[in-house]
């Protein structure tokens, strides 16, 4: 017992709010949904590689099921045919759920200004963070994720009502 206390020292007592503890847990283990639509998906995949390593943010586990994911990163152009699929995946995610729009095509249609491409994924689902670029670099996606984390840290539990849109 003396060896353990001498190594740890006097740690004292830690106090915090429930909101802070829950938001810390959310940001420490946010699981993104595997969902890539076009060339931005390659950059999203390279964000997981050892050079960038999303594991340090607790995001090493990409989920294939929307029921196990907190975050959907819409990477690439969204066609009208794919729009209902995105909405269905979003609806199947448990609350609270977050959306990052990655790339110009997902954010505003990019160079595809025609009837077949949705001019922004925010027409389908509410977007929390936009990551600009064509395609955005992995560093930009990591900055978008950190921006989302800052937003999550400011949330309060009483603001989340199950079944309601933000």
Secondary structure, 3 states (H helix, E strand, C coil): CHHHHHHHCCCCCCCCCHHHHHHHHHHHCCCEECCECCCHHHHHHHHCCCCCCHHHHCCCCCECCHHHCCEEEEECCCEHHHHHHHHHHHHHCCCCCEEEEECHHHHHCCCCCCCCECCCHHHCCCCCEEECCCCCCHHHHHHHHHHHHHHHHCCCHHHCCCCCCC
